[in-house]
Amino acid sequence: MNRETITPADFKATEKVGRWSARLGFLSGAVTFALWFFSSEPTLRRPAILVALACAMLSVVGIALHQRKLGGRQPFHAVAAAEFTGTTQDAERGWSNSELTPIPRRIPSRRQQLWRSFAGVVGVWSILVGLISMAWGSPQRPALVEQIHSAGAVFAKVQVAKVSDVRFHNPSRGKSYYTAKTVVELPDAKGGEPVPATVTTKSPDRLTSGDRVSVLYASTQPQLGAVAGDKDDLEDELRGAALPVRLVWLLLTGWGIGLCVIVVLGYIERGFRSFSRLRSSDSAIRGRILRVAQFHHTPSEPGKSASKSQSLVVETAVGNVHFLVSITERDMPDSMKGEQVWLCWDGRRGTGGMRFSPRVTPAVLISDQDWVMHGMLTVDEGRLLADGGIPVHKLSGEAEEGRKLRTWDPHSKWSLYVSPLTLGLLALIIAGAGLMTFDVSSGWRWTVGIAGPLASALLAGSYVMDTKPSQ
């Protein structure tokens, strides 16, 4: 980026662009997949989906233009470091880092951060399932069925005139059957002579001349031809839906199961509490920021490797603790080291001792410089702090009126630091979805169907790398 500093106006514009781009993208995706799963009007489905995808593409273009307007993409560590700065009120209040500043009971909520994380994971999962469904489905009725449907389709039992190319099939599972090229006589609703038509039949017994089979045809225009099968066989093609009903429910069930897994994992890792007001059951302790470090989680079961998390090491009266937050050394200015803070945490979560009790509990750092950072604290370290912690309701003094706290939330500026690779993958996924609305060959459909989920995984990985360049 050519600019040396990021102004507050740039931040506000970036948050607005990111918020509206995300909303437009999610709305476009929801419309696209809802039409693909449930619409039975193929002539209207394709234009509507293409319009929705065009809106999603506009959101990608809007982000790229916004970055260009500000001089180019901004590295994540610069955005994160700038989040610590801002106009403070310490000089007016006469506070210093050595004094015990009041602790506020109301703090900026982390609700938006939780929803943003949840929406991101759900979005990637939905893209993956949606692209598979688009490759699996059919954008239009088969050409002959479409012609017959437009002319007034009916089912009828018609007489077989000739049978040829008979083949016997004996699958390893299911019942054996015969296929054949069959010439049938189609009655004319206008009273004319029956019109011959060649269809491909599938029957449990070998057909002969004089037998009767069920076909779909236009009684007023029998010259269009016919398709063999009864209402049960041709229901999906005639209905005009992109997917059979049973496949729709199968995919929706899989999507729903994945959604439940995401919710459960989100609860275990983050909890649902917005942490916007400190409760009487919460605890707080005075501390000082030392450094950024990696925290190694103890394996939950023998034989499993330890996991790692980024953290801020906070010095307290009872020892150093790790405040778990996605931050690296380059994300924090050197001036923040030694900053006096209140460390507050929810002491009840994960203390039940049950098998599936979470390992972490919501926590927050409240700085004397008026920034608030939401994160997590391990339950074990929370227990170690219990003796030195002070119940919030016992703390004397409330934060006086007029104190404006700001949330350290660089991820809300995602439209400023997202990389060209991530934007390119988004554009590629949108273009692939648009291609699936056309009648392309099965080989190309499944090529896109396989490449789509792979691109979704690469999209998630690319975004994670956008936020971790310093590692």
Legacy VTK file of the C-alpha trace (Angstrom):
# vtk DataFile Version 3.0
C-alpha trace
ASCII
DATASET POLYDATA
POINTS 471 float
0.000 0.000 0.000
1.381 3.411 -0.916
-0.059 5.200 2.089
2.114 5.243 5.188
-0.780 5.200 7.642
-4.344 3.972 7.727
-6.754 6.707 8.698
-9.894 6.123 10.778
-11.928 7.063 7.698
-10.177 4.300 5.739
-11.041 1.814 8.480
-14.685 2.833 8.517
-14.920 2.610 4.733
-13.179 -0.774 4.792
-15.590 -2.170 7.392
-18.542 -0.903 5.361
-17.239 -2.420 2.112
-16.522 -5.743 3.826
-19.907 -5.832 5.533
-21.929 -5.111 2.392
-19.786 -7.380 0.230
-20.299 -10.253 2.666
-24.044 -9.642 2.813
-24.337 -9.457 -0.962
-22.236 -12.602 -1.377
-24.253 -14.597 1.148
-27.561 -13.432 -0.287
-26.415 -14.315 -3.812
-25.267 -17.759 -2.692
-28.502 -18.409 -0.806
-30.609 -17.413 -3.835
-28.470 -19.527 -6.179
-28.680 -22.713 -4.160
-32.348 -22.234 -3.196
-33.276 -21.948 -6.876
-31.108 -24.920 -7.800
-32.604 -27.126 -5.087
-36.252 -26.121 -5.221
-37.131 -24.322 -8.472
-39.039 -26.312 -11.111
-39.036 -23.568 -13.757
-35.864 -24.140 -15.811
-36.570 -21.246 -18.177
-36.571 -18.806 -15.244
-34.056 -20.617 -13.034
-30.981 -20.009 -15.187
-31.451 -16.226 -15.663
-32.229 -15.761 -11.966
-29.153 -17.735 -10.892
-26.929 -15.854 -13.343
-28.180 -12.528 -11.981
-27.437 -13.684 -8.413
-23.952 -14.865 -9.404
-23.328 -11.554 -11.193
-24.119 -9.761 -7.922
-21.659 -12.013 -6.091
-19.021 -11.219 -8.714
-19.729 -7.507 -8.203
-18.883 -7.893 -4.518
-15.488 -9.393 -5.455
-14.843 -6.584 -7.934
-15.906 -4.028 -5.329
-13.310 -5.322 -2.857
-10.574 -5.198 -5.496
-11.532 -1.626 -6.454
-11.606 -0.585 -2.797
-8.092 -1.906 -2.255
-6.910 -0.108 -5.379
-8.502 3.137 -4.190
-6.515 2.926 -0.956
-3.277 2.218 -2.796
-3.298 -1.578 -2.822
-3.701 -4.494 -0.473
-2.651 -3.813 3.126
-0.699 -6.556 4.978
-2.628 -8.061 7.853
0.039 -7.254 10.437
-0.227 -3.539 9.567
-4.013 -3.650 10.019
-3.660 -5.528 13.322
-1.034 -3.111 14.655
-3.121 -0.098 13.649
-6.051 -1.516 15.650
-4.115 -0.824 18.864
-3.711 2.858 18.114
-6.292 5.573 18.497
-7.156 8.657 20.429
-6.994 7.863 24.136
-8.457 9.814 27.008
-5.748 9.066 29.569
-4.320 12.544 29.448
-7.721 14.035 30.243
-8.352 11.606 33.086
-4.847 11.807 34.444
-4.401 8.047 34.485
-1.078 6.300 34.100
-0.144 2.656 33.695
0.913 2.503 37.309
-2.523 3.449 38.632
-5.415 1.076 39.152
-7.870 2.180 36.491
-11.572 1.443 36.970
-12.915 -1.714 35.356
-16.034 -1.289 33.221
-18.962 -3.637 33.627
-20.140 -3.121 30.045
-17.665 -3.806 27.270
-17.884 -3.961 23.468
-19.432 -7.288 22.517
-17.646 -10.056 20.652
-20.927 -11.071 19.014
-19.895 -9.795 15.592
-16.606 -11.700 15.803
-18.440 -14.926 16.637
-20.961 -14.453 13.843
-18.222 -13.601 11.360
-16.276 -16.765 12.172
-19.428 -18.875 12.038
-20.574 -17.319 8.755
-17.168 -17.870 7.164
-17.072 -21.590 7.964
-20.723 -22.079 6.996
-20.094 -20.197 3.751
-17.187 -22.432 2.720
-19.153 -25.574 3.655
-22.213 -24.355 1.728
-20.097 -23.574 -1.345
-18.647 -27.081 -1.231
-22.056 -28.787 -0.976
-23.632 -26.393 -3.470
-21.030 -26.956 -6.178
-21.369 -30.726 -5.811
-25.138 -30.390 -6.192
-24.781 -28.219 -9.290
-22.455 -30.750 -10.917
-24.797 -33.594 -9.956
-27.949 -31.954 -11.251
-29.354 -31.103 -14.652
-29.942 -27.420 -15.520
-32.699 -28.068 -18.079
-35.169 -30.740 -19.063
-33.864 -33.099 -21.761
-34.511 -31.493 -25.161
-37.212 -33.979 -26.231
-38.974 -33.864 -22.854
-38.939 -30.052 -23.024
-40.588 -30.101 -26.456
-43.207 -32.602 -25.355
-43.853 -30.658 -22.135
-44.358 -27.407 -24.039
-46.820 -29.105 -26.424
-48.874 -30.668 -23.608
-47.385 -33.890 -22.261
-49.525 -36.918 -21.407
-48.806 -40.493 -20.367
-50.378 -43.317 -22.323
-50.151 -47.062 -22.847
-49.354 -47.551 -26.536
-48.912 -50.605 -28.714
-45.509 -51.984 -29.689
-45.055 -52.328 -33.471
-41.460 -53.548 -33.679
-38.643 -54.561 -31.311
-34.908 -54.587 -32.135
-31.480 -54.493 -30.497
-32.701 -56.445 -27.446
-30.164 -56.714 -24.630
-30.369 -58.656 -21.380
-28.926 -57.129 -18.194
-28.223 -59.115 -15.057
-26.678 -56.773 -12.464
-24.951 -58.110 -9.354
-27.567 -56.286 -7.278
-31.209 -55.835 -8.129
-33.424 -57.600 -10.646
-32.485 -58.461 -14.228
-34.137 -56.557 -17.086
-34.205 -56.102 -20.868
-33.511 -52.985 -22.914
-34.492 -52.578 -26.551
-35.129 -50.112 -29.338
-38.875 -50.216 -29.706
-41.133 -48.721 -32.358
-44.505 -47.716 -30.873
-47.704 -46.315 -32.372
-48.671 -42.914 -30.913
-52.409 -42.099 -31.087
-53.341 -38.721 -32.557
-55.779 -36.742 -30.394
-57.123 -35.094 -33.530
-58.268 -38.449 -34.913
-55.503 -38.933 -37.467
-53.482 -42.061 -38.145
-51.181 -43.298 -35.338
-47.669 -41.916 -35.672
-44.720 -44.304 -35.272
-41.959 -43.307 -32.845
-38.786 -45.053 -31.711
-38.130 -45.201 -27.975
-35.673 -47.022 -25.739
-37.563 -49.320 -23.397
-36.569 -51.018 -20.167
-38.738 -53.933 -19.029
-38.503 -56.991 -16.753
-39.680 -59.236 -19.635
-38.689 -59.323 -23.271
-41.087 -57.252 -25.374
-42.733 -58.498 -28.560
-44.954 -56.902 -31.182
-48.450 -56.312 -29.843
-47.365 -55.638 -26.247
-48.202 -52.302 -24.670
-45.756 -49.939 -22.971
-46.110 -46.621 -21.142
-44.738 -43.530 -22.884
-44.764 -39.753 -22.492
-45.789 -37.829 -25.589
-47.783 -34.834 -26.824
-51.180 -36.160 -27.957
-51.803 -33.082 -30.105
-48.355 -33.289 -31.736
-47.357 -36.971 -31.814
-44.832 -36.247 -34.549
-42.522 -34.795 -31.859
-41.800 -38.328 -30.670
-42.036 -39.989 -27.273
-40.042 -41.034 -24.216
-40.570 -44.455 -22.679
-41.563 -44.594 -19.013
-44.435 -43.984 -16.662
-45.082 -41.111 -14.270
-42.795 -42.511 -11.590
-39.932 -43.001 -14.051
-40.121 -39.549 -15.630
-41.367 -37.475 -12.714
-38.050 -35.657 -12.140
-37.435 -34.888 -15.839
-41.005 -33.710 -16.368
-41.081 -31.627 -13.194
-38.184 -29.522 -14.448
-36.244 -29.599 -11.195
-32.475 -29.601 -11.375
-32.230 -32.437 -8.838
-34.439 -35.425 -7.953
-36.342 -34.973 -4.698
-34.498 -37.790 -2.947
-31.140 -36.268 -3.914
-32.237 -32.856 -2.660
-33.032 -34.309 0.755
-29.801 -36.310 0.770
-27.703 -33.213 0.097
-29.669 -31.070 2.535
-29.276 -33.726 5.222
-25.522 -33.814 4.636
-25.387 -30.014 4.729
-27.427 -29.971 7.948
-25.188 -32.554 9.620
-22.146 -30.496 8.696
-23.861 -27.402 10.093
-24.513 -29.186 13.397
-20.855 -30.228 13.582
-19.805 -26.612 12.970
-22.102 -25.375 15.754
-20.838 -27.995 18.226
-17.180 -27.311 17.439
-17.821 -23.578 17.644
-19.389 -23.985 21.067
-16.502 -26.106 22.322
-13.842 -23.726 20.983
-15.503 -20.346 21.574
-18.770 -20.711 23.454
-21.895 -18.730 22.599
-21.632 -15.962 25.175
-21.270 -12.520 23.604
-19.280 -11.273 26.618
-20.782 -7.801 26.410
-21.382 -7.385 30.131
-19.277 -8.700 32.976
-21.375 -10.777 35.345
-21.071 -11.080 39.084
-19.761 -14.617 38.588
-16.891 -13.424 36.372
-13.424 -12.856 37.778
-10.785 -10.235 37.026
-7.130 -9.742 37.786
-4.683 -6.952 37.114
-1.917 -7.786 34.657
0.755 -6.562 32.278
1.381 -7.652 28.685
4.794 -9.282 28.259
5.049 -10.777 24.770
3.506 -12.897 22.033
4.085 -16.638 22.376
2.770 -19.999 21.261
0.776 -22.000 23.772
0.986 -25.799 23.627
-2.248 -27.490 24.621
-1.914 -30.707 26.567
-3.198 -33.688 24.523
-6.720 -34.678 25.536
-5.881 -38.374 25.188
-2.650 -40.403 25.428
-0.911 -40.831 22.101
-2.274 -37.638 20.555
0.058 -34.781 19.657
-0.186 -31.440 21.409
-1.906 -28.603 19.525
-0.646 -25.044 19.370
-2.352 -21.675 19.673
-1.091 -18.130 19.447
-1.307 -16.195 22.690
-0.359 -13.085 24.601
1.621 -13.781 27.759
0.167 -11.703 30.580
2.037 -11.235 33.848
-0.188 -11.314 36.935
0.354 -11.399 40.674
-0.091 -15.179 40.711
2.070 -15.930 37.674
2.138 -15.641 33.883
-0.869 -16.827 31.888
-1.537 -17.261 28.170
-4.380 -15.214 26.740
-5.328 -17.199 23.619
-5.874 -14.932 20.610
-4.861 -15.058 16.953
-1.895 -12.670 17.033
1.755 -12.766 15.994
4.816 -10.755 16.951
4.450 -8.461 13.943
0.788 -7.796 14.740
1.576 -5.999 18.004
3.568 -2.747 18.250
6.479 -2.747 20.673
4.775 0.063 22.589
2.093 -2.410 23.696
4.584 -4.472 25.694
4.254 -3.574 29.321
0.708 -2.270 28.829
-1.391 -2.505 31.997
-4.644 -4.415 31.510
-7.508 -6.044 33.300
-7.793 -9.750 32.498
-11.394 -10.909 32.939
-12.737 -14.394 32.347
-15.784 -16.604 32.792
-14.836 -18.946 35.626
-17.843 -21.244 35.282
-17.373 -22.614 31.753
-15.578 -25.943 31.608
-15.454 -26.434 35.373
-17.996 -29.268 35.430
-15.329 -31.910 34.982
-17.462 -33.871 32.519
-15.965 -35.831 29.656
-16.971 -33.305 27.025
-16.285 -30.186 29.077
-14.605 -27.448 26.987
-10.923 -26.775 27.551
-11.197 -22.998 27.160
-13.377 -20.245 28.548
-14.187 -16.773 27.151
-11.852 -14.021 28.376
-11.166 -10.384 27.611
-8.301 -7.926 28.058
-9.343 -4.371 28.928
-6.486 -1.958 28.416
-5.894 1.320 30.175
-5.555 2.748 26.652
-9.244 1.948 26.009
-8.853 -1.016 23.648
-10.607 -4.305 24.355
-9.383 -7.665 23.068
-11.586 -10.752 23.148
-9.971 -14.172 23.358
-9.954 -17.359 25.377
-8.277 -18.632 28.502
-7.622 -22.283 29.194
-9.789 -23.681 31.954
-6.689 -24.972 33.771
-5.082 -21.531 33.873
-8.393 -20.022 34.888
-8.425 -22.315 37.908
-4.866 -21.289 38.783
-5.954 -17.639 38.728
-8.984 -18.312 40.915
-7.157 -17.535 44.167
-5.780 -14.224 42.910
-8.811 -13.201 40.893
-11.370 -10.746 42.184
-15.085 -11.302 41.571
-16.242 -8.460 39.361
-19.120 -7.533 41.636
-16.642 -6.902 44.478
-14.542 -4.451 42.492
-15.054 -0.934 43.756
-15.914 1.734 41.221
-17.510 1.643 37.814
-15.988 3.067 34.669
-17.205 6.637 34.529
-19.662 7.721 31.916
-18.189 8.852 28.627
-15.379 6.322 28.443
-15.361 4.935 24.914
-13.869 1.493 24.533
-12.898 0.158 21.113
-12.578 -3.491 20.117
-9.346 -4.885 18.722
-10.872 -6.603 15.708
-8.620 -6.538 12.626
-10.675 -9.289 10.984
-13.524 -6.815 10.513
-11.226 -5.128 7.964
-10.901 -8.296 5.905
-11.680 -6.484 2.665
-8.454 -4.486 3.135
-6.006 -7.357 3.645
-7.571 -10.203 1.609
-5.114 -11.296 -1.100
-5.558 -11.360 -4.906
-5.306 -15.169 -4.717
-8.322 -15.339 -2.410
-10.305 -12.961 -4.618
-9.275 -14.945 -7.691
-10.475 -18.200 -6.141
-13.806 -16.573 -5.289
-14.180 -15.388 -8.881
-13.257 -18.859 -10.161
-15.869 -20.517 -7.940
-18.552 -18.059 -9.067
-17.652 -18.639 -12.724
-17.800 -22.414 -12.207
-21.261 -22.141 -10.661
-22.397 -20.050 -13.626
-21.077 -22.667 -16.060
-23.135 -25.347 -14.301
-26.363 -23.559 -15.257
-25.736 -24.454 -18.914
-26.077 -27.792 -20.692
-22.443 -28.882 -20.684
-21.278 -32.455 -21.110
-21.107 -34.792 -18.125
-17.312 -34.874 -18.284
-17.035 -31.113 -17.894
-19.727 -31.049 -15.225
-17.874 -33.512 -13.054
-14.562 -31.799 -13.734
-16.035 -28.628 -12.282
-17.787 -30.701 -9.593
-14.451 -32.071 -8.397
-12.530 -28.826 -8.858
-15.210 -26.814 -7.015
-14.764 -28.411 -3.567
-10.994 -28.313 -4.064
-11.214 -24.604 -4.824
-13.365 -24.153 -1.699
-10.682 -25.794 0.442
-7.996 -23.668 -1.225
-10.148 -20.586 -0.598
-10.288 -21.313 3.139
-6.546 -22.009 3.257
-5.740 -18.869 1.269
-7.757 -16.686 3.641
-6.038 -18.212 6.661
-2.673 -17.460 5.067
-3.806 -13.877 4.447
-4.009 -13.418 8.213
-0.768 -15.260 9.008
1.913 -13.772 6.735
4.351 -13.280 9.593
4.332 -16.981 10.436
LINES 1 472
471 0 1 2 3 4 5 6 7 8 9 10 11 12 13 14 15 16 17 18 19 20 21 22 23 24 25 26 27 28 29 30 31 32 33 34 35 36 37 38 39 40 41 42 43 44 45 46 47 48 49 50 51 52 53 54 55 56 57 58 59 60 61 62 63 64 65 66 67 68 69 70 71 72 73 74 75 76 77 78 79 80 81 82 83 84 85 86 87 88 89 90 91 92 93 94 95 96 97 98 99 100 101 102 103 104 105 106 107 108 109 110 111 112 113 114 115 116 117 118 119 120 121 122 123 124 125 126 127 128 129 130 131 132 133 134 135 136 137 138 139 140 141 142 143 144 145 146 147 148 149 150 151 152 153 154 155 156 157 158 159 160 161 162 163 164 165 166 167 168 169 170 171 172 173 174 175 176 177 178 179 180 181 182 183 184 185 186 187 188 189 190 191 192 193 194 195 196 197 198 199 200 201 202 203 204 205 206 207 208 209 210 211 212 213 214 215 216 217 218 219 220 221 222 223 224 225 226 227 228 229 230 231 232 233 234 235 236 237 238 239 240 241 242 243 244 245 246 247 248 249 250 251 252 253 254 255 256 257 258 259 260 261 262 263 264 265 266 267 268 269 270 271 272 273 274 275 276 277 278 279 280 281 282 283 284 285 286 287 288 289 290 291 292 293 294 295 296 297 298 299 300 301 302 303 304 305 306 307 308 309 310 311 312 313 314 315 316 317 318 319 320 321 322 323 324 325 326 327 328 329 330 331 332 333 334 335 336 337 338 339 340 341 342 343 344 345 346 347 348 349 350 351 352 353 354 355 356 357 358 359 360 361 362 363 364 365 366 367 368 369 370 371 372 373 374 375 376 377 378 379 380 381 382 383 384 385 386 387 388 389 390 391 392 393 394 395 396 397 398 399 400 401 402 403 404 405 406 407 408 409 410 411 412 413 414 415 416 417 418 419 420 421 422 423 424 425 426 427 428 429 430 431 432 433 434 435 436 437 438 439 440 441 442 443 444 445 446 447 448 449 450 451 452 453 454 455 456 457 458 459 460 461 462 463 464 465 466 467 468 469 470
